[in-house]
Amino acid sequence: MKFPAGRSRRRVAFDLPQAARREIKEELRQRFGARGSTSMMDILMLALAFGLFALAIGYTYACERL
């Protein structure tokens, strides 16, 4: 199999046509919902991370007092 000059075999293997990329993006949107729900999930995950971080700091202070 011949590959274009200057391109590695790996890069060519993952080089999808524009139409295939659109189909993949559309399928992912349908499968995982609209973009709005994704941003809400991001906010929830950040709040959860912040809460766990605050809990860890509180636990550290509590252990320090013992």
ZIVENKA-V758621 format. One record per residue. N is the residue number from 1. RES is the residue in one small letter. PSI is psi in whole degrees, 0 to 359 (999 if undefined). Layout:
n->N res->RES psi->PSI
n->N res->RES psi->PSI
This chain:
n->1 res->m psi->133
n->2 res->k psi->144
n->3 res->f psi->149
n->4 res->p psi->147
n->5 res->a psi->137
n->6 res->g psi->357
n->7 res->r psi->138
n->8 res->s psi->162
n->9 res->r psi->319
n->10 res->r psi->316
n->11 res->r psi->320
n->12 res->v psi->325
n->13 res->a psi->330
n->14 res->f psi->9
n->15 res->d psi->98
n->16 res->l psi->148
n->17 res->p psi->158
n->18 res->q psi->320
n->19 res->a psi->320
n->20 res->a psi->322
n->21 res->r psi->317
n->22 res->r psi->318
n->23 res->e psi->318
n->24 res->i psi->316
n->25 res->k psi->318
n->26 res->e psi->318
n->27 res->e psi->319
n->28 res->l psi->321
n->29 res->r psi->317
n->30 res->q psi->322
n->31 res->r psi->321
n->32 res->f psi->6
n->33 res->g psi->186
n->34 res->a psi->169
n->35 res->r psi->331
n->36 res->g psi->320
n->37 res->s psi->331
n->38 res->t psi->318
n->39 res->s psi->327
n->40 res->m psi->320
n->41 res->m psi->322
n->42 res->d psi->316
n->43 res->i psi->318
n->44 res->l psi->319
n->45 res->m psi->321
n->46 res->l psi->319
n->47 res->a psi->319
n->48 res->l psi->316
n->49 res->a psi->317
n->50 res->f psi->318
n->51 res->g psi->316
n->52 res->l psi->324
n->53 res->f psi->315
n->54 res->a psi->321
n->55 res->l psi->320
n->56 res->a psi->320
n->57 res->i psi->316
n->58 res->g psi->318
n->59 res->y psi->320
n->60 res->t psi->315
n->61 res->y psi->320
n->62 res->a psi->318
n->63 res->c psi->328
n->64 res->e psi->326
n->65 res->r psi->339
n->66 res->l psi->999
